[in-house]
Amino acid sequence: MDLTPWRSSRDFRLLVVAGTVFYLGGMVTYVAVPYQLYRQTGSNLAVGLMGAVELLPLVVFGLYGGAIADHHDRRTVLVLTGIAQVVLTAGLLVNAVLPEPLVWPLYLIGACLSAAQSLQRPSREALLPRTVRHDQVPAAVAMSSFGMQLGLLAGPAVGGLLIAHAGLAWAYAVDVTGLLIATGLFTALGRRRITEDTRPPSLRGVAEGLRYAIGRPVLVGTYVVDIVAMFLAMPEVLFPAFATTVLHRPDLLGLLYSAGTVGSVVATLTSGWIRRIHHHGRAVVVSAAVWGLCIALAGLTSAASVWLVMGFLVGAGAADMISALFRSTIWNQTIPDAMRGRLAGIEMLSYSVGPLGGQLRAGLSADAFGVRPAIVGGGLLCTAGVGAAAAGLRGLWSYDARTDEHAVREQNLRAAQEG
C-alpha cells in the first residue's frame, strides 16, 4: 500500500484516525442494534425494518448535507454532527440499561442517527481529496478505506464479545467513547477554503448537484452498479438467523460480520497495483459481479464447512472493496471542489440506499422462502443484475482516466493550484 499521503499530510492523518475510531465504535452498535431487535422480537422483518426507518433521513439529510459541505466550513460540520451522534448513542445506552428495554426507541434513535451521519459524511468525503495532492488521490482513498476497514474489522468482533460477556449496555458505551474521541480529532483539523464561488445551502443547490451527476454518465454508472449489487446481495441483516438456524453456531455471529472486512483489509493492504489501472469503470463492474457470486457460494455451502463459508465471505469483502476503491478514485479525481460536497451526498445515497433497501428485501425474502434461499438467490441476482447494468452503461465500461475530459481538467487545475 502506498503510504505517501500518510507521510505528507497532517490533516489526512487526522481524518484517517478519526474515521477509524468512528467506524470501530459504530460497528459495535451496528451489531448490537439488530441483535437487540431480534432478541426482543424474534422477527427477521423487524430487523430489516430498521433499514426502511433509516432510509428517508439518509436521503433527505444526505443530499442537504452535501449542500452544506459546499458552502460552510467542513470541519465545523464534522464537529457538530459528531456531538449529535454522541448524544443519540447515549440514548441507546440509557434504553439498554432499563429493566425492560423498549423497541420503539431503537427505531427512533436509528432514524436520528441516520440523519446525523448523513449530514456528516459529505463534509468528510469532500475534505479527503483536498488534504493530498491530485496524484495521491488513489493512495489516499486506499489508506482511508484501510482505516475504515480496521474499524469495521474489529468493531463487530468486539461487539459480539461485549454482547455475549458484558451486555448490550457496554457495547453502546464503547461507541459513545469512540464518538467522543473522533469528534475531538476533528477539532484539530485545519480550515480549508473552497476555491470557487458557492451559494448557501438550498433546494436549488441540491438540484444543481443532481443535474451535474445525471449529466455525467460515468458517475451514474458507478451509482447504479453499486445500488444493484447492494440491494440484491447484502446479507448482513440475515446473519443472526444464519448463525443460529443454518450454521447452528450462534457464537460465530461476530465472525460472520467480520469476515467480509478481513477480505476488505487484504484488498486494501495490497492496493498498490490500482495506480497502474486506468480503466476504472471496468474494475468497478467486474468486482461487483464477483461480490455477488461469492455471497451466493457462501449461502450454498453446507453448515459442516463453516470455515469455507467464512472464506467466501472474505472473498466477497475483497471484491466489494476493490469496487469501492475504483468508484472513489473516479469521484475524487473528476469532480470540482465546489460540487464535491453535493456529489458526496449523492454518492452516500448510492452506497447506502442499496444496503438499507437490501435489508428489507432480505428480511422479507428470508421470512417467505428461508434464510439460505434468500442469501443464495440474492447473490445470483446480483451477478446477473450487474452484468445487465454494465451492458446498458457503456460509458462506464470505456472510462479511461488518462483521456476522460473531467479527469484531465481536474488534474490540470490541481497542478496549477499546487504549483
C-alpha positions as CSV (number, residue, x, y, z in Angstrom):
1,M,0.0,0.0,0.0
2,D,1.3,3.5,-1.0
3,L,1.9,5.4,2.3
4,T,2.8,8.7,0.7
5,P,-0.4,10.6,1.8
6,W,0.1,9.5,5.4
7,R,3.7,10.8,5.5
8,S,3.0,14.1,3.7
9,S,-0.3,15.4,5.2
10,R,-1.2,16.0,8.9
11,D,-4.9,16.7,8.1
12,F,-5.1,13.4,6.1
13,R,-3.7,11.5,9.1
14,L,-6.3,13.2,11.4
15,L,-9.1,12.2,9.0
16,V,-8.0,8.6,8.8
17,V,-7.5,8.2,12.5
18,A,-10.9,9.8,13.3
19,G,-12.6,7.8,10.7
20,T,-11.1,4.6,12.1
21,V,-12.3,5.4,15.6
22,F,-15.8,6.3,14.3
23,Y,-16.2,3.1,12.5
24,L,-14.8,1.0,15.4
25,G,-17.5,2.3,17.7
26,G,-20.1,2.5,15.1
27,M,-19.7,-1.2,14.1
28,V,-20.1,-2.2,17.7
29,T,-23.6,-0.6,17.6
30,Y,-24.2,-2.0,14.1
31,V,-24.0,-5.5,15.7
32,A,-25.8,-4.5,18.9
33,V,-29.0,-2.9,17.5
34,P,-30.0,-5.8,15.2
35,Y,-29.2,-8.3,17.9
36,Q,-31.3,-6.4,20.4
37,L,-34.2,-6.2,17.9
38,Y,-34.0,-9.9,17.0
39,R,-33.8,-11.0,20.7
40,Q,-36.8,-8.8,21.7
41,T,-39.0,-9.6,18.7
42,G,-37.8,-12.8,17.1
43,S,-38.5,-11.4,13.7
44,N,-36.2,-11.0,10.7
45,L,-38.7,-8.5,9.3
46,A,-38.4,-6.4,12.5
47,V,-34.6,-6.3,12.0
48,G,-35.0,-5.5,8.3
49,L,-37.4,-2.6,9.0
50,M,-34.6,-0.7,10.6
51,G,-33.3,-0.2,7.1
52,A,-36.6,1.3,6.0
53,V,-36.7,3.6,9.0
54,E,-33.2,4.9,8.2
55,L,-33.8,5.4,4.5
56,L,-35.8,8.6,4.4
57,P,-33.4,10.6,6.8
58,L,-30.5,9.3,4.8
59,V,-31.9,10.6,1.5
60,V,-33.1,13.9,2.8
61,F,-30.1,14.8,5.0
62,G,-27.5,13.2,2.8
63,L,-28.5,15.5,-0.1
64,Y,-28.8,18.6,2.1
65,G,-25.6,17.7,4.0
66,G,-23.8,17.8,0.6
67,A,-25.1,21.4,0.0
68,I,-23.9,22.4,3.5
69,A,-20.5,20.9,2.8
70,D,-20.1,23.0,-0.3
71,H,-20.8,26.3,1.5
72,H,-19.9,26.1,5.2
73,D,-16.7,25.2,6.9
74,R,-16.4,21.4,6.6
75,R,-14.5,21.0,9.9
76,T,-17.3,22.7,11.8
77,V,-19.9,20.4,10.2
78,L,-17.8,17.4,11.3
79,V,-17.6,18.5,14.9
80,L,-21.3,19.5,15.3
81,T,-22.6,16.3,13.8
82,G,-20.2,14.3,15.9
83,I,-21.6,15.8,19.0
84,A,-25.1,14.9,17.9
85,Q,-24.1,11.3,17.4
86,V,-22.6,11.2,20.9
87,V,-25.9,12.3,22.4
88,L,-28.0,9.9,20.3
89,T,-25.9,6.9,21.0
90,A,-26.0,7.7,24.7
91,G,-29.8,7.3,24.3
92,L,-29.3,3.7,23.1
93,L,-27.2,3.2,26.2
94,V,-29.9,4.5,28.5
95,N,-32.5,2.4,26.9
96,A,-30.3,-0.7,27.2
97,V,-29.9,-0.4,31.0
98,L,-33.7,-0.1,31.6
99,P,-35.2,-3.1,33.4
100,E,-37.4,-3.7,30.3
101,P,-35.7,-2.1,27.2
102,L,-38.1,-0.7,24.7
103,V,-38.2,-1.5,21.0
104,W,-39.5,1.8,19.6
105,P,-36.5,3.9,20.8
106,L,-34.3,1.7,18.7
107,Y,-36.2,2.8,15.5
108,L,-36.5,6.5,16.6
109,I,-32.8,6.8,17.5
110,G,-31.8,4.8,14.5
111,A,-33.6,7.3,12.3
112,C,-31.9,10.3,14.0
113,L,-28.5,8.7,13.9
114,S,-29.0,8.2,10.2
115,A,-29.8,11.9,9.8
116,A,-26.7,13.0,11.8
117,Q,-24.4,10.6,9.9
118,S,-25.8,11.7,6.6
119,L,-25.1,15.3,7.4
120,Q,-21.6,14.5,8.4
121,R,-20.4,12.1,5.7
122,P,-20.4,14.6,2.7
123,S,-18.1,17.0,4.6
124,R,-15.6,14.3,5.4
125,E,-15.7,12.9,1.8
126,A,-15.3,16.4,0.4
127,L,-12.3,17.2,2.6
128,L,-10.4,14.0,1.8
129,P,-9.1,14.8,-1.7
130,R,-8.2,18.3,-0.6
131,T,-5.8,17.1,2.1
132,V,-3.5,15.5,-0.5
133,R,-2.1,16.2,-4.0
134,H,-4.2,15.1,-7.0
135,D,-1.8,12.3,-8.0
136,Q,-2.0,10.9,-4.4
137,V,-5.8,10.5,-4.5
138,P,-5.8,6.8,-5.3
139,A,-3.4,6.1,-2.5
140,A,-5.4,8.4,-0.1
141,V,-8.6,6.6,-1.0
142,A,-7.0,3.2,-0.2
143,M,-5.5,4.4,3.0
144,S,-8.7,6.0,4.2
145,S,-10.5,2.8,3.3
146,F,-7.9,0.8,5.2
147,G,-8.5,2.9,8.3
148,M,-12.3,2.4,7.9
149,Q,-11.8,-1.3,7.4
150,L,-9.8,-1.7,10.6
151,G,-12.7,-0.2,12.5
152,L,-15.1,-2.4,10.6
153,L,-13.0,-5.5,11.3
154,A,-12.5,-5.0,15.0
155,G,-15.9,-3.5,15.7
156,P,-18.2,-6.5,15.0
157,A,-15.8,-8.9,16.8
158,V,-15.7,-6.5,19.8
159,G,-19.4,-6.0,19.7
160,G,-20.1,-9.8,19.6
161,L,-17.8,-10.4,22.6
162,L,-19.3,-7.5,24.6
163,I,-22.8,-8.6,23.9
164,A,-22.0,-12.2,24.9
165,H,-20.0,-11.5,28.0
166,A,-20.8,-8.0,29.3
167,G,-24.2,-7.0,27.8
168,L,-25.6,-4.5,25.3
169,A,-25.1,-1.5,27.5
170,W,-21.3,-2.0,27.4
171,A,-21.5,-2.2,23.6
172,Y,-23.2,1.1,23.3
173,A,-20.8,2.7,25.9
174,V,-17.8,1.7,23.7
175,D,-19.5,3.5,20.7
176,V,-20.1,6.7,22.8
177,T,-16.4,6.7,23.8
178,G,-15.3,6.3,20.2
179,L,-17.5,9.1,19.0
180,L,-16.1,11.5,21.7
181,I,-12.5,10.7,20.6
182,A,-13.2,11.1,16.9
183,T,-15.0,14.4,17.4
184,G,-12.1,15.7,19.4
185,L,-9.7,14.8,16.5
186,F,-12.0,16.7,14.0
187,T,-11.5,19.9,16.1
188,A,-7.7,19.7,15.3
189,L,-8.2,19.8,11.5
190,G,-7.1,22.9,9.7
191,R,-9.6,25.2,7.8
192,R,-9.7,24.8,4.0
193,R,-11.4,27.4,1.9
194,I,-13.4,26.3,-1.1
195,T,-11.6,27.7,-4.1
196,E,-14.7,28.5,-6.2
197,D,-17.8,30.7,-5.5
198,T,-20.6,28.8,-3.7
199,R,-24.1,29.5,-2.8
200,P,-25.9,29.0,0.6
201,P,-27.5,25.5,1.1
202,S,-30.8,25.4,-0.7
203,L,-33.0,23.0,-2.7
204,R,-31.8,24.8,-5.8
205,G,-28.2,23.9,-4.9
206,V,-29.2,20.3,-4.3
207,A,-31.0,20.2,-7.7
208,E,-27.9,21.7,-9.3
209,G,-25.8,18.8,-7.9
210,L,-28.3,16.2,-9.1
211,R,-28.3,17.7,-12.6
212,Y,-24.5,17.6,-12.6
213,A,-24.5,14.0,-11.6
214,I,-27.1,12.9,-14.1
215,G,-25.2,14.7,-16.8
216,R,-22.1,12.6,-16.1
217,P,-22.9,9.0,-17.5
218,V,-19.8,7.6,-15.8
219,L,-20.9,8.8,-12.4
220,V,-24.4,7.5,-13.0
221,G,-22.9,4.1,-13.8
222,T,-20.9,3.9,-10.6
223,Y,-24.1,4.7,-8.6
224,V,-26.3,2.2,-10.5
225,V,-23.8,-0.7,-10.2
226,D,-23.3,-0.2,-6.5
227,I,-27.1,0.1,-5.8
228,V,-27.9,-3.1,-7.8
229,A,-25.1,-5.0,-6.1
230,M,-26.0,-4.0,-2.5
231,F,-29.8,-4.2,-2.9
232,L,-29.7,-7.7,-4.3
233,A,-26.9,-9.3,-2.3
234,M,-26.4,-7.5,1.0
235,P,-26.5,-10.4,3.6
236,E,-25.7,-8.9,7.0
237,V,-29.3,-8.5,8.2
238,L,-29.7,-12.3,8.0
239,F,-26.5,-13.1,9.9
240,P,-28.2,-13.5,13.3
241,A,-30.7,-16.1,11.8
242,F,-28.0,-17.6,9.5
243,A,-25.7,-18.3,12.5
244,T,-28.5,-19.6,14.7
245,T,-30.7,-21.7,12.3
246,V,-28.4,-22.6,9.4
247,L,-24.9,-22.9,10.8
248,H,-26.2,-23.8,14.3
249,R,-23.2,-21.7,15.6
250,P,-24.5,-18.5,17.3
251,D,-21.1,-18.0,18.8
252,L,-19.8,-17.2,15.2
253,L,-22.1,-14.2,14.7
254,G,-19.3,-11.7,15.3
255,L,-17.0,-13.5,12.8
256,L,-19.8,-13.6,10.2
257,Y,-19.9,-9.8,10.4
258,S,-16.1,-9.5,10.4
259,A,-15.3,-12.0,7.5
260,G,-16.1,-9.5,4.7
261,T,-14.0,-6.9,6.4
262,V,-11.0,-9.3,6.5
263,G,-11.2,-9.5,2.7
264,S,-11.5,-5.7,2.5
265,V,-8.4,-5.3,4.6
266,V,-6.4,-7.7,2.5
267,A,-7.6,-6.0,-0.7
268,T,-6.6,-2.6,0.7
269,L,-3.2,-3.7,2.0
270,T,-2.3,-5.0,-1.4
271,S,-3.8,-2.0,-3.3
272,G,-0.6,-0.5,-4.7
273,W,-1.5,-2.0,-8.0
274,I,-4.5,0.2,-8.5
275,R,-2.4,3.1,-9.7
276,R,-1.4,1.1,-12.7
277,I,-5.1,0.6,-13.8
278,H,-6.7,3.3,-15.9
279,H,-10.0,1.6,-16.9
280,H,-11.6,2.2,-13.6
281,G,-15.1,1.5,-14.7
282,R,-14.4,-2.0,-15.8
283,A,-12.8,-2.7,-12.5
284,V,-16.0,-1.5,-10.7
285,V,-18.2,-3.7,-12.8
286,V,-16.2,-6.9,-12.6
287,S,-15.6,-6.5,-8.8
288,A,-19.3,-6.0,-8.1
289,A,-20.2,-9.2,-10.1
290,V,-17.6,-11.2,-8.2
291,W,-19.1,-9.9,-4.9
292,G,-22.5,-11.3,-5.8
293,L,-21.0,-14.7,-6.8
294,C,-19.1,-15.0,-3.5
295,I,-22.3,-14.2,-1.5
296,A,-24.2,-16.9,-3.4
297,L,-21.4,-19.5,-2.8
298,A,-21.3,-18.6,0.9
299,G,-25.1,-19.3,1.2
300,L,-24.8,-22.6,-0.8
301,T,-22.0,-24.0,1.4
302,S,-23.1,-26.7,3.9
303,A,-23.2,-26.0,7.7
304,A,-20.4,-28.6,8.1
305,S,-18.0,-26.3,6.2
306,V,-18.2,-23.2,8.4
307,W,-14.7,-22.0,7.5
308,L,-15.4,-22.4,3.8
309,V,-18.4,-20.1,4.4
310,M,-16.1,-17.6,6.0
311,G,-13.7,-17.9,3.1
312,F,-16.4,-17.0,0.5
313,L,-17.4,-14.0,2.7
314,V,-13.7,-12.9,2.8
315,G,-13.7,-13.1,-1.0
316,A,-16.9,-11.1,-1.2
317,G,-15.4,-8.4,1.1
318,A,-12.3,-8.2,-1.1
319,A,-14.3,-7.8,-4.3
320,D,-16.5,-5.1,-2.7
321,M,-13.5,-3.1,-1.5
322,I,-11.8,-3.2,-4.9
323,S,-15.0,-1.9,-6.5
324,A,-15.3,0.8,-3.8
325,L,-11.7,1.9,-4.3
326,F,-12.2,2.4,-8.0
327,R,-15.5,4.2,-7.6
328,S,-13.9,6.6,-5.1
329,T,-11.0,7.3,-7.4
330,I,-13.3,8.2,-10.2
331,W,-15.3,10.5,-7.9
332,N,-12.3,12.2,-6.3
333,Q,-10.3,12.7,-9.4
334,T,-13.1,14.1,-11.7
335,I,-15.5,16.3,-9.5
336,P,-14.8,20.0,-8.9
337,D,-14.3,21.2,-5.3
338,A,-17.4,23.4,-5.4
339,M,-19.5,20.4,-6.3
340,R,-17.7,17.8,-4.2
341,G,-19.9,18.1,-1.1
342,R,-23.2,17.7,-3.0
343,L,-21.8,14.9,-5.1
344,A,-20.5,13.2,-1.9
345,G,-24.1,13.4,-0.6
346,I,-25.3,11.7,-3.8
347,E,-22.6,9.1,-3.6
348,M,-23.5,8.4,0.0
349,L,-27.0,7.6,-1.1
350,S,-25.7,5.3,-3.8
351,Y,-23.8,3.2,-1.4
352,S,-26.3,3.4,1.5
353,V,-29.7,3.2,-0.2
354,G,-28.8,-0.2,-1.7
355,P,-27.8,-1.8,1.7
356,L,-30.7,-0.3,3.5
357,G,-33.2,-1.4,0.9
358,G,-31.4,-4.7,0.8
359,Q,-32.0,-5.2,4.5
360,L,-35.8,-5.0,3.9
361,R,-35.6,-7.2,0.8
362,A,-33.5,-9.8,2.7
363,G,-35.8,-9.9,5.7
364,L,-38.9,-10.3,3.5
365,S,-37.2,-13.0,1.4
366,A,-36.0,-14.9,4.4
367,D,-39.4,-15.0,6.1
368,A,-41.0,-16.0,2.8
369,F,-38.5,-18.6,1.4
370,G,-36.0,-19.3,4.1
371,V,-32.6,-17.8,5.2
372,R,-30.4,-19.9,2.8
373,P,-32.5,-19.3,-0.3
374,A,-32.6,-15.5,0.4
375,I,-28.8,-15.4,0.5
376,V,-28.1,-17.6,-2.5
377,G,-30.8,-16.1,-4.6
378,G,-29.7,-12.6,-3.8
379,G,-26.1,-13.3,-4.8
380,L,-27.0,-14.8,-8.1
381,L,-29.5,-12.0,-8.9
382,C,-26.7,-9.5,-8.1
383,T,-24.2,-11.0,-10.5
384,A,-26.9,-11.1,-13.3
385,G,-28.0,-7.5,-12.5
386,V,-24.5,-6.1,-12.5
387,G,-23.9,-7.7,-15.9
388,A,-27.1,-6.2,-17.3
389,A,-26.3,-2.7,-15.9
390,A,-22.8,-2.9,-17.5
391,A,-24.3,-3.8,-20.8
392,G,-26.5,-0.7,-20.7
393,L,-23.8,1.7,-19.3
394,R,-21.1,1.5,-21.9
395,G,-19.7,4.9,-20.9
396,L,-18.7,3.3,-17.5
397,W,-17.1,0.3,-19.2
398,S,-15.0,2.5,-21.6
399,Y,-13.9,5.1,-19.0
400,D,-10.1,5.8,-19.1
401,A,-8.6,8.1,-16.5
402,R,-5.9,9.2,-18.9
403,T,-8.3,10.6,-21.5
404,D,-11.5,11.5,-19.7
405,E,-12.1,15.2,-20.1
406,H,-13.2,15.7,-16.4
407,A,-10.2,13.8,-15.0
408,V,-7.8,15.8,-17.2
409,R,-9.4,19.1,-16.3
410,E,-9.2,18.4,-12.5
411,Q,-5.6,17.2,-12.9
412,N,-4.5,20.4,-14.6
413,L,-6.4,22.6,-12.2
414,R,-4.9,20.9,-9.1
415,A,-1.4,21.1,-10.7
416,A,-1.8,24.8,-11.1
417,Q,-3.0,25.3,-7.6
418,E,-0.3,23.1,-6.1
419,G,2.3,24.9,-8.2
